Amino acid sequence: MTDKELKELVASLAIAQQKNEVQFAEIDAKIAKVMAEVAEQQKKTDIQIKPETDIWAKELIEDFDEGDSAEEFFYRSLLDNAYLGDMHFDTIYRNLPSCKGKLQDEFDVVLV
């Protein structure tokens, strides 16, 4: 390779590098724009979803309350009539604590 060819090669590499830097800057700008648009859309989505999320949370709390009501109903109905199908139960325990080693639990209703 001659000296002239080497200089032309280096010059062409320098020009290619400058083009790459311009293209990378354009890509970075496009990515920043898209990220800003995504962030803005996320804000809008959060505003739209919040009422639905609040309703969902309220329903979830009500479901837990209904679970407590179901437990209460089940317990009280067995107090009056301690039968499930053909099986009769002598004792009904409510909120019976239990532990085995470090494991602790509570049974809502226990029939004996």
Beta strands, then each sheet from edge to edge (+ up, - down):
strand 1: 83-84
strand 2: 87-88
strand 3: 92-100
strand 4: 103-111
sheet 1: 1+ 2-
sheet 2: 3+ 4-
end
